[in-house]
């Protein structure tokens, strides 16, 4: 088997300053793909979507570059948003900008972060009064999401989504989220 060598970044992409703007953030599916799902995972995911889970978050890819194999994603999860148990095919470094998230018995606040290696199953919940705002750094331009949530947890999270949906509708987005949604100019 022949060794393959990755081509170095071109001068255009790897050796110049590149600016990205919040308002130009792309949908998360431009960087992430669904790993194959069994029927139980698909049903659980669809129940959550039907209950309104997509109203509980704003997630945008700010920067993704295949040559450099890097991505930066912004997320705001509204208070009480439950993240289903899953893994990714790439390592991820989370950095909390504002609010709080609960990972097991740990509460991460602004300035805190966590490293999640590729393949590690995890879940967390946004518990801050205004949810949690964070960025995800990955040494991957494309990666997958692989749901592994037990049916009883999907059911509990779906009920949680239903009970939070009204509050989410009135939640005031942070400035970065407003800019990504086209609601603020500064």
Residue pairs with C-beta under 8 A, 6 or more apart in sequence:
7 67
8 14
9 15
9 67
9 68
10 67
13 65
13 67
13 68
14 67
14 68
18 63
18 65
20 62
20 63
20 72
22 60
22 62
22 74
22 176
22 179
22 180
23 179
23 180
23 182
25 60
25 61
25 62
25 74
25 180
26 60
26 61
26 64
27 60
27 61
28 59
28 60
28 61
28 73
30 61
30 64
31 61
31 64
31 71
31 73
31 138
31 141
31 142
31 143
32 88
32 142
32 143
32 144
32 145
33 142
33 143
33 144
33 145
34 144
34 145
35 89
35 144
35 145
35 146
35 147
37 45
37 147
40 151
40 154
41 147
41 148
41 149
43 154
44 84
44 147
44 149
44 151
44 154
44 155
44 158
45 84
45 147
45 154
47 154
47 155
47 158
48 84
48 154
48 157
48 158
48 161
51 158
51 159
51 161
51 162
51 165
52 161
52 162
52 165
52 168
53 81
53 157
53 158
53 161
55 165
55 168
55 169
56 77
56 78
56 80
56 81
56 161
56 164
56 165
56 168
57 75
57 76
57 77
57 78
57 81
58 74
58 75
58 76
58 173
58 177
58 180
58 181
59 73
59 74
59 75
59 76
60 73
60 74
60 75
60 180
61 71
61 72
61 73
62 72
62 73
62 74
62 135
63 70
63 71
63 72
64 70
64 71
64 72
64 141
64 142
65 71
65 141
66 141
66 142
68 141
69 139
69 140
69 141
70 137
70 138
70 139
70 140
70 141
71 136
71 137
71 138
71 140
71 141
71 142
71 143
72 135
72 136
72 137
72 138
73 135
73 136
73 138
74 133
74 134
74 135
74 176
74 177
74 180
75 133
75 134
75 135
75 136
76 131
76 132
76 133
76 173
76 174
76 176
76 177
77 83
77 101
77 126
77 131
77 132
78 126
78 131
78 164
78 167
78 168
78 171
79 126
79 127
79 128
79 129
79 130
79 131
79 164
79 167
79 171
80 125
80 126
80 127
80 131
80 160
80 163
80 164
80 167
81 125
81 126
81 131
81 161
81 164
81 168
82 123
82 125
82 156
82 157
82 160
82 161
83 123
83 124
83 125
84 123
84 147
84 149
84 153
84 154
84 157
85 121
85 122
85 123
85 147
85 148
85 149
85 150
85 153
86 121
86 122
86 123
86 145
86 146
86 147
86 148
86 149
87 118
87 119
87 120
87 121
87 122
87 145
87 146
87 148
88 116
88 118
88 119
88 138
88 143
88 144
88 145
88 146
89 118
89 119
89 140
89 143
89 144
89 146
90 118
90 138
90 139
90 140
90 143
91 115
91 116
91 117
91 118
91 138
91 139
91 140
92 115
92 116
92 136
92 137
92 138
93 113
93 114
93 115
93 116
93 136
93 137
93 138
94 108
94 113
94 114
94 115
94 116
94 134
94 135
94 136
95 112
95 113
95 134
95 135
95 137
96 108
96 109
96 110
96 111
96 112
96 113
96 132
96 133
96 134
97 110
97 133
97 134
97 135
97 174
97 176
98 110
98 128
98 130
98 132
98 133
98 174
99 109
99 110
99 126
99 128
99 129
99 130
99 131
99 132
99 133
100 107
100 108
100 109
100 126
100 127
100 128
100 132
101 107
101 108
101 124
101 125
101 126
101 127
101 128
101 132
101 134
102 108
102 124
102 125
102 127
103 114
103 122
103 123
103 124
107 127
108 114
108 132
109 128
116 122
121 148
123 149
126 132
130 171
130 172
130 174
131 171
133 174
133 176
133 177
149 157
173 181
173 183
175 184
175 186
178 184
179 185
